[in-house]
Amino acid sequence: MRQNVIGAINPSDGQLVSLLVPQSDTEVFQAFLDTMAKEVPPIHGEVWLVLDNASWHKSKALNWHHIRVKFLPPYSPDFNPIEWLWQHLKRDYLAGFVTRHGGELNEKVFQSIRALLKEPDVLKSVCNPYSE
């Protein structure tokens, strides 16, 4: 059983934008970009999104709004801070969780992300381990 989550985090302040999604494709990614554009306005300068090279991240049909993008080198997900967050989520919130029902997994992931949102200092330390 698998639960897909698309997310972005600002490592300097712990702001997280995430969506639980049924699959990863261009249409779903566009919904994420639309959500991110609303939740992260360009008030304090440019908004950058670091991405891997998945085909749905590179579709010409995407509306990037005010978001600028930087693609990682191929096969280098460890350079993306959101990957560190997903590892933390799996290790500290989801380890040992067993279910046979997708709805229960969805709810557990949702509740785990909500718990993380209440701890911006944890988000910052996980996604920006070199900060003071």
C-alpha positions, 0 to 999 in steps of 0.5 A, spaced: 500 500 500 502 506 498 500 514 499 503 519 495 504 526 497 507 532 493 510 537 498 515 543 498 518 546 504 522 552 506 528 550 510 529 557 513 522 558 516 519 551 516 513 553 512 510 546 508 505 546 503 503 539 501 498 535 498 496 527 499 494 525 492 492 519 488 498 519 483 503 523 480 502 526 474 502 533 470 494 534 472 496 533 480 502 536 479 498 542 476 494 542 482 500 542 487 502 548 483 496 552 484 495 551 491 503 553 492 502 559 488 496 561 493 499 559 500 506 562 498 505 569 495 511 573 492 511 578 498 518 577 500 522 576 493 522 570 489 519 563 490 523 557 488 521 550 487 527 545 487 525 539 483 527 532 480 527 530 473 520 527 473 516 527 466 510 531 470 515 536 472 517 538 465 510 538 462 510 545 457 502 545 459 504 547 466 502 554 469 508 556 474 504 562 476 510 566 480 514 560 482 521 559 479 524 552 478 531 549 479 531 542 477 536 537 480 541 533 477 539 526 475 539 521 480 540 526 486 534 526 490 538 527 497 539 534 495 532 536 495 530 538 503 523 535 502 526 528 501 529 529 508 522 531 511 519 525 507 525 520 511 523 523 517 516 522 517 517 515 515 522 514 520 519 518 526 511 518 525 509 512 520 514 506 522 511 500 525 504 502 522 500 497 519 494 497 515 490 493 510 486 499 508 488 505 504 483 510 508 487 508 514 494 510 511 491 516 508 489 518 515 495 516 518 499 520 513 495 526 514 495 526 521 502 526 521 503 531 517 498 536 521 503 534 527 509 536 523 506 543 522 505 544 529 513 544 530 516 549 525 522 548 529 523 540 527 521 542 520 527 547 520 532 542 523 530 536 519 530 540 512 536 545 514 541 541 518 546 546 517 543 552 520 544 555 527 
